[in-house]
Amino acid sequence: MKSRITFLCLILAFCVIFAGCGKEYSYGKVERDSALTGGNLTFVYDEATHTATFGGEGEAIAYYSAQAGLGQVAGNRIGFKIYAPCEVTDYSKAKLNFQGEEITGGGFMQTVYGQVMNCFVLTPVVSENNRQLEVKVTWTQDAEAQVYIIKVADGTKFVAGE
């Protein structure tokens, strides 16, 4: 009897250790947005450090005029898409913290033809003084926050505005 209990405890411990109790998800992937906001830039995503890097020596980030209807100010922009981990299918409790703004209830997830997708797109303004950004996503209420670093590579230029 004791051996059965010990065996069941070992199985339970194994499940808890390797399943992570559902609170820690794998990181989703990061890629360029479909519109290639920022222009034809080199893009590298390091899965180990969760860091996406735009540009490189001699490359230039495009300038975009303000679009009041979209709530966008003028400036040099880059665009990227972050996918949710495969294990997450309900985004109603997801929370995004980005540039001092918090969006809850999964309201940041991309919607196509009324269908909520498994990703979201951000197109922040970057500048010589704002070359590195942090994106923090919590996929469910009890999950650990995931942090992504977005940066502009040294040597990248910024196209002058109007």
N, C-alpha and C positions, 0 to 999 in steps of 0.2 A: 504494500500500500504506500509506504514512504517513497519507494522508487517511482511510483506513478505520479505522486504529488511533486516530487523533485523534477521529474521529466516535464510535467505541465508547467511548472514555474520557469524552467529553462526555455521552453517554447514561448511562453508569455514574455519573458525578458528579451528574447531574440526579436520578437515582433515589435516590441516597444522601441528597442534600440534602432532597428533598421527601418521602421515605418516612421519614426520621428514624431509619433503621437499626432500627426496631422498638422503640426504648427510650423514646420519649416518646409517650404516648397523649393523645388529646383528653380533656378533662374530661367526665365524665358530668353529668347534670342533678341538681339538688337540689330536692326539694319537701317539703311537709308530709307527715307520716305519715297513713295512712288513718283512724286514730282521732282525729286532730286533738288530740293530747296537748298540754295547756297551755290549751286552750279556744279560743274564737273570736277568734283573734289575726290581725292583719295579718301577712302573710308576703311578703317580697321577696327574690328571689335575684338577685344581680348576677353575671352570667356573666363579666364582664371581671375582677373581683377574686376570684371564687369565694367570695363572702360571702353568707350567708343571714342575714336580720335578722327577728326576731320582735317583735311588739308595736308600741307607739307611745304617744303621749300619752294618758293616761286609760285605757289597756287594762290588764288584769290577767292574770297567769299563774296558772292553777289549782294548788291544792295537792293532793297525792296521799298517801294513807296508805302505810305500808310494806307491801310484799308479799314476805314472807320466801321463799315458794315460787319467786318469780322473781328473788330476790336483789336486790330494789330497796328502798332506804331511803326514808323519808318525805321529802317536799319538793316544791318547785315544779318541775314538769317541762315541757319542751318536747319535741316529737317531729318528727323529720325522716327523710327517706329519700334515700339517695345511690345513683344508678344507675351501673353500670360503663360505661366507654366502649364504644361499639358494636364496636370492634375486639377487645375482650377477651371470649373465650368460655370459657376455662378458668380457673377461680378457685382451683385447687388450690395455686397459689404466691402467692396474694394475701395481703397483710399489712396489718393495721389497727393504728395507734397512736392511742390516745384516752384522755385523762385518766390517763396513767401506765401504761396497760395495753397490751400487745402481743398481738394474736391473729394467728396464722399459719395457713397451710394453707387459707385461705378459710373458716375456721370461723365467721366473722361474717356470711356471706352468708345472706340469708333463704331458708328452705326451705318450700315449700308442697306438701303431699301427697307428700313425699319428693323433690320436684323442686327443685334448686337454682336460685334465681331470679337475675336480673341486678342485684340491688339489696340493700341492707341498711338496717335501721332502727335509729336510736339515740334514746333518750328520757332524756337526762341531766337531772340536777338542776341548776337555776340559782338564783341568789340575787343580792341586791344587791351582794355581794362577788365574785360569780362570773358576770359578765355576758357574758364572751366565752370561747369554747372553740375549740380547734384540732383538726381531724380530719385525720390523715395516712394516705393509702392508697397502697400500692405494689401494682400489679396483677399484675406478674410479677417474677421474680427480677432481671432485668436492666433493669427499667424505672425511670424517675425517679419519686420520690414525688410524689403530688399532695396539696396542702394546701388544705383548705376551712376557712373561718372561719365560726363560728356565733355570733351575738351577739343580745343583747336590746337593743332600742332604748331610748334615753333617754326618760324619762317613763313607762315601763312599770312597773306596780306588781306586787307579789307578794302573792297571797291568803295571809292568815295561816293557819297550821296548827292542828291540833287541840290 
